[in-house]
Amino acid sequence: MMVIVVSRAPPRLRGRLAAWLLEIRAGVYVGDYSARTRERIWDQVLGGLEDGDAVMVWRAPTDQGFDFLTAGKNRRMPEDFDGLKLVKFLPRS
């Protein structure tokens, strides 16, 4: 399973995501695809995000049981801490 959450994304990107994934709330998309398809969907997010931001989380064989990526301007950034992926907050600008 994978989940993508977008904020301030252009309508074109939101429509493209809705073609592949189920939009369960505004900007929250859910689906279950292979790693290859997941990467292609994420490439579409990166290419169409413009000034928005996004996060994608999916089931993975890690100690946490999941992995995630972020894109765009956001205060929350992934940080590796002894093999665990945590979130650090950047200061407000």
SULSULUR-V160818 format. One record per residue. RES is the residue in one small letter. PSI is psi in radians with two decimals (* if undefined). OMEGA is omega in whole degrees, 0 to 359 (999 if undefined). D_CENTER is the distance of its C-alpha to the mean C-alpha in Angstrom with 1 decimal. Layout:
RES,PSI,OMEGA,D_CENTER + RES,PSI,OMEGA,D_CENTER
This chain:
m,2.56,176,12.4 + m,2.63,178,8.7 + v,2.33,174,6.8 + i,2.29,177,4.3 + v,2.20,179,5.6 + v,2.57,175,7.2 + s,2.44,179,10.4 + r,0.58,180,13.3 + a,2.54,178,12.0 + p,2.62,181,15.1 + p,-0.59,179,16.6 + r,-0.76,179,16.6 + l,-0.75,180,12.9 + r,-0.69,177,12.7 + g,-0.70,179,15.7 + r,-0.73,178,14.3 + l,-0.67,180,11.3 + a,-0.40,177,14.1 + a,-0.50,182,16.2 + w,-0.57,189,14.1 + l,2.82,177,12.5 + l,2.16,179,14.2 + e,1.75,185,13.4 + i,-0.38,172,14.7 + r,2.94,181,14.6 + a,2.04,178,14.2 + g,0.07,180,10.6 + v,2.04,185,9.5 + y,2.40,183,9.3 + v,2.46,176,10.5 + g,3.10,180,12.1 + d,1.77,184,13.7 + y,2.91,176,14.0 + s,2.91,179,15.3 + a,-0.67,181,13.7 + r,-0.80,179,15.1 + t,-0.67,177,13.8 + r,-0.75,179,10.2 + e,-0.68,179,10.7 + r,-0.69,177,12.4 + i,-0.73,179,9.8 + w,-0.63,175,7.3 + d,-0.67,176,10.7 + q,-0.69,178,11.2 + v,-0.85,181,8.2 + l,-0.68,182,9.6 + g,-0.44,185,13.0 + g,0.11,187,12.9 + l,-0.56,183,11.0 + e,-2.06,184,14.4 + d,0.09,181,14.7 + g,-3.01,174,11.6 + d,2.78,185,8.5 + a,2.71,171,4.8 + v,2.46,175,2.5 + m,2.30,178,2.0 + v,2.49,180,5.8 + w,2.77,177,8.8 + r,2.36,182,12.6 + a,2.69,180,14.2 + p,1.10,178,17.8 + t,3.02,177,17.5 + d,-0.56,181,19.6 + q,-0.38,181,16.8 + g,0.02,179,16.1 + f,2.92,174,12.3 + d,2.87,180,10.1 + f,2.76,175,6.7 + l,2.66,175,5.5 + t,2.76,177,5.5 + a,2.64,179,7.2 + g,-3.10,180,10.1 + k,2.06,181,12.7 + n,2.58,178,12.0 + r,-0.36,182,14.4 + r,2.10,181,12.2 + m,2.43,178,11.9 + p,2.50,180,11.7 + e,2.21,178,15.3 + d,2.27,180,17.1 + f,1.70,181,20.1 + d,0.78,177,22.5 + g,-0.16,175,20.0 + l,2.42,178,17.8 + k,2.01,180,14.4 + l,3.09,180,14.8 + v,2.22,175,13.6 + k,2.58,179,16.1 + f,2.23,175,16.9 + l,2.66,178,18.2 + p,2.65,177,21.3 + r,2.48,180,21.5 + s,*,999,22.7
